[in-house]
Amino acid sequence: MGFEPTQEEMEVLATLRPDEDVERLAARVERLEAVLAQRAPEVLVPAQSLADTLTELKDVILLVLRHAQALQRVGYDQAEQDQLVDAVVTAMTFNELFAGRMRGGGFRTLTVEQVVEASRPWRARLSKAAGQAFFFEPALKAVFENVNTSRTVEEEVSDLRTLLLAARENTQALQRVGYDPAQLHKGERLLADAEGRDNVAILGIRSQSDLKLKRDRHLTLAVNLGRYARAAGLNALQDDPTGTADFERVTFRNALRRLRGAGRSTSSPQTDENAPNTPPTS
């Protein structure tokens, strides 16, 4: 864009990143579900680097902020702006989750029982070391004897966080009785697995294809909303050549493509990543 963002605009841009709060993300997804069928009736897939598409989306959000008053006059209000931001953040988050699962070797959903059982040997080793290290400090020793009595993911996550914090704060005392500090890394992996199981359950994700579909659905919605913001801007700024030129530069022309043989569906996972680039109809 041909201008420097203001402080207020920079603050909005700072929010355009993957959302690590799964409950907040779930609330965003729920809000967007109401408009997905109407505003993204066909699921398309990325046709270019997502970084390039996200740059275009950030650019159009900057323009929406910069020309908010003019856009209000053509019916593009704060609710439209909020919806665009929600869609962009959600698309970014699902893409980050998808990329992370791919880097990690694919999608694997653990059962609650598996999550709880996985930490038992690690907990036992830590508890025995703490039993000696803090024999004369019963209150601290009791912290390391914690067990998951409810056998829920929520308690598992809470317990592992507590145990890891206590172990880090008392590493030297544990090392003196032979506890290997490398075990802390194993505990961190157990916590990541537990948190991941909780997150995917909240978001209703059961497989890698589910995750990819959610990414593509929300990216399609974000791009469609970006295109709508562009159309509103071109309408609102007909008498402002500079503003019109800025909106014209954000085209999203190469953002998405239709898969070969894909119908107008928002529920069928699509896997043909090598299909030719067939641009969607406007």
C-alpha positions in Angstrom: 0.0 0.0 0.0 1.1 3.6 -0.6 0.8 4.8 3.0 2.2 4.1 6.5 -0.2 2.4 8.9 -1.4 4.6 11.8 -0.9 3.4 15.4 -4.5 2.2 15.5 -4.1 0.3 12.2 -0.9 -1.3 13.5 -2.8 -2.5 16.6 -5.3 -4.2 14.4 -2.6 -5.7 12.2 -0.9 -7.1 15.3 -4.1 -9.2 16.0 -3.8 -10.8 12.6 -1.9 -13.9 13.7 -2.8 -17.5 14.5 -5.0 -17.6 17.6 -3.5 -19.8 20.3 -6.5 -19.6 22.6 -8.6 -22.6 21.4 -11.8 -21.5 23.1 -11.6 -18.0 21.5 -10.9 -19.7 18.2 -13.9 -22.0 18.7 -16.0 -18.8 19.3 -14.7 -17.3 16.0 -15.5 -20.5 14.1 -19.0 -20.5 15.6 -19.6 -16.9 14.5 -18.5 -17.6 11.0 -20.5 -20.8 10.6 -23.6 -18.6 10.2 -22.3 -17.1 7.0 -20.2 -19.8 5.5 -23.0 -21.4 3.4 -23.9 -18.0 1.9 -20.6 -16.3 1.5 -18.4 -19.3 0.8 -20.7 -21.9 -0.9 -17.9 -23.6 -2.7 -14.7 -24.7 -1.0 -11.7 -23.7 -3.1 -8.0 -24.5 -2.4 -4.9 -22.3 -2.3 -3.5 -21.5 -5.8 -0.5 -19.5 -4.6 1.6 -19.2 -1.5 -0.6 -18.5 1.5 1.9 -15.9 2.6 1.0 -13.9 -0.6 -2.7 -14.3 -0.1 -2.5 -13.3 3.6 -0.5 -10.2 2.5 -3.4 -9.2 0.2 -5.9 -9.8 3.0 -3.9 -7.7 5.4 -3.7 -5.0 2.8 -7.4 -4.9 2.2 -8.0 -4.8 6.0 -5.7 -1.7 6.2 -7.8 -0.1 3.4 -11.0 -0.9 5.2 -9.7 0.8 8.3 -8.3 3.8 6.4 -11.6 4.4 4.5 -14.1 3.3 7.2 -16.2 6.4 7.0 -16.7 6.2 3.3 -17.4 2.5 3.5 -20.1 3.1 6.2 -22.0 5.2 3.6 -22.3 2.2 1.3 -23.4 -0.2 4.0 -19.9 -1.7 4.8 -20.0 -1.4 8.6 -18.1 -2.5 11.7 -19.8 -5.9 11.6 -18.5 -6.5 8.1 -15.0 -5.5 9.2 -15.1 -7.7 12.2 -16.2 -10.6 10.1 -13.3 -10.1 7.7 -10.8 -10.0 10.6 -12.4 -13.2 12.2 -12.1 -15.0 8.9 -8.5 -14.1 8.3 -7.4 -15.0 11.8 -9.3 -18.3 11.6 -7.8 -19.2 8.2 -4.3 -18.3 9.5 -4.8 -20.5 12.6 -6.1 -23.6 10.7 -3.2 -23.2 8.3 -0.7 -23.1 11.1 -2.3 -26.2 12.7 -2.3 -28.0 9.4 1.4 -27.1 8.7 2.3 -28.2 12.2 0.6 -31.5 11.8 2.3 -32.1 8.5 5.7 -31.2 10.0 5.0 -33.6 12.8 4.3 -36.5 10.5 0.6 -36.4 10.1 -2.5 -36.2 12.2 -2.9 -38.5 15.2 -5.8 -38.0 17.5 -5.2 -39.7 20.9 -8.1 -41.0 23.0 -8.5 -39.6 26.5 -7.4 -42.9 27.9 -4.2 -42.8 25.8 -3.4 -39.3 26.9 -3.8 -40.1 30.6 -1.9 -43.4 30.4 1.0 -41.9 28.4 2.1 -39.8 31.3 2.0 -42.5 34.1 5.6 -43.7 33.7 6.9 -40.1 33.5 4.9 -39.1 36.6 6.2 -42.2 38.5 9.8 -41.5 37.8 9.5 -37.9 38.8 7.5 -38.8 42.0 10.2 -41.3 43.1 13.0 -38.8 42.6 11.0 -36.1 44.5 10.2 -38.7 47.2 13.9 -38.7 48.1 14.8 -35.1 47.2 12.0 -33.7 49.3 11.7 -36.3 52.0 11.9 -33.7 54.7 9.7 -31.2 52.9 6.3 -33.0 52.9 4.3 -30.1 51.3 6.6 -30.0 48.3 6.9 -33.8 48.1 3.0 -33.9 47.9 3.1 -31.7 44.8 5.0 -34.4 42.9 2.6 -37.1 44.1 -0.3 -35.6 42.2 -2.4 -38.1 40.2 -5.2 -37.6 37.6 -8.1 -38.7 39.7 -10.8 -37.7 37.3 -9.0 -39.2 34.3 -10.0 -36.3 32.1 -7.9 -34.3 29.6 -8.6 -31.1 31.5 -7.0 -32.5 34.7 -4.2 -34.1 32.8 -3.2 -30.7 31.2 -3.5 -28.9 34.6 -1.4 -31.6 36.4 1.3 -31.7 33.8 1.7 -27.9 33.9 1.9 -28.0 37.7 4.5 -30.9 37.7 6.6 -29.3 35.0 6.6 -25.9 36.8 7.6 -27.6 40.1 10.3 -29.7 38.5 11.8 -26.7 36.7 11.9 -24.7 39.9 13.6 -27.5 41.8 15.8 -29.0 39.1 19.1 -28.8 41.1 17.6 -30.7 44.0 16.2 -33.4 41.7 19.5 -33.7 39.9 21.3 -34.3 43.1 19.2 -37.5 43.6 19.9 -38.7 40.0 16.9 -37.2 38.1 17.8 -36.7 34.4 16.7 -33.1 33.4 16.1 -34.5 29.9 13.0 -36.0 31.4 11.6 -32.4 31.5 11.6 -32.4 27.7 9.6 -35.6 27.7 7.1 -34.0 30.1 6.8 -31.0 27.7 6.0 -33.4 24.8 3.3 -35.2 27.0 1.8 -31.8 27.8 1.8 -30.8 24.1 0.0 -34.1 23.2 -2.6 -33.5 26.0 -3.2 -30.0 24.9 -3.4 -31.0 21.3 -6.0 -33.7 22.1 -8.0 -31.2 24.0 -7.8 -28.6 21.2 -8.8 -30.8 18.4 -11.7 -32.2 20.4 -13.0 -28.7 21.1 -12.7 -27.8 17.4 -14.4 -31.0 16.2 -11.3 -32.1 14.2 -11.0 -35.8 13.8 -8.5 -36.3 11.0 -5.9 -34.6 8.8 -8.6 -34.3 6.0 -10.9 -32.5 8.5 -8.2 -30.0 9.3 -7.4 -29.4 5.7 -11.1 -28.9 4.9 -11.5 -26.4 7.7 -8.4 -24.5 6.5 -9.7 -24.4 2.9 -13.2 -23.4 3.9 -12.1 -20.5 6.1 -9.5 -19.4 3.6 -12.2 -19.4 0.9 -14.4 -17.3 3.2 -11.6 -14.9 4.0 -10.8 -14.3 0.4 -14.5 -13.9 -0.6 -14.9 -11.3 2.2 -11.7 -9.6 1.0 -13.1 -9.4 -2.5 -16.4 -8.1 -1.1 -14.5 -5.4 0.9 -12.7 -4.5 -2.4 -16.0 -4.2 -4.2 -17.4 -2.0 -1.4 -14.3 0.2 -1.5 -14.5 0.7 -5.3 -18.1 1.7 -4.9 -17.5 4.0 -1.9 -14.4 5.8 -3.4 -15.6 6.5 -7.0 -14.6 10.1 -6.5 -11.3 9.4 -4.9 -8.7 8.3 -7.5 -6.0 7.4 -5.0 -8.3 5.3 -2.8 -9.8 3.6 -5.9 -6.3 2.8 -7.1 -5.4 1.2 -3.8 -8.4 -1.1 -3.8 -7.9 -2.0 -7.4 -4.4 -3.2 -6.6 -5.8 -5.9 -4.2 -7.2 -8.3 -6.7 -6.9 -11.8 -5.1 -6.7 -13.0 -8.7 -4.4 -15.9 -7.9 -5.5 -16.7 -4.4 -7.7 -19.7 -5.0 -8.4 -22.4 -7.5 -11.1 -25.0 -8.0 -10.1 -28.6 -7.9 -10.8 -30.7 -11.0 -14.2 -32.4 -10.7 -15.1 -30.5 -7.4 -18.7 -29.7 -7.0 -20.3 -26.8 -5.0 -19.9 -28.4 -1.7 -18.7 -27.3 1.7 -18.5 -30.7 3.3 -16.5 -33.0 1.0 -12.8 -33.1 1.7 -10.7 -32.6 -1.4 -7.3 -34.1 -1.9 -6.2 -33.5 -5.5 -3.3 -31.1 -4.8 -2.0 -31.4 -8.3 -5.1 -30.4 -10.2 -4.6 -27.6 -12.8 -5.5 -24.0 -11.8 -9.1 -23.5 -12.7 -10.1 -20.0 -11.5 -13.5 -19.8 -9.8 -16.4 -17.9 -11.4 -17.1 -14.6 -9.8 
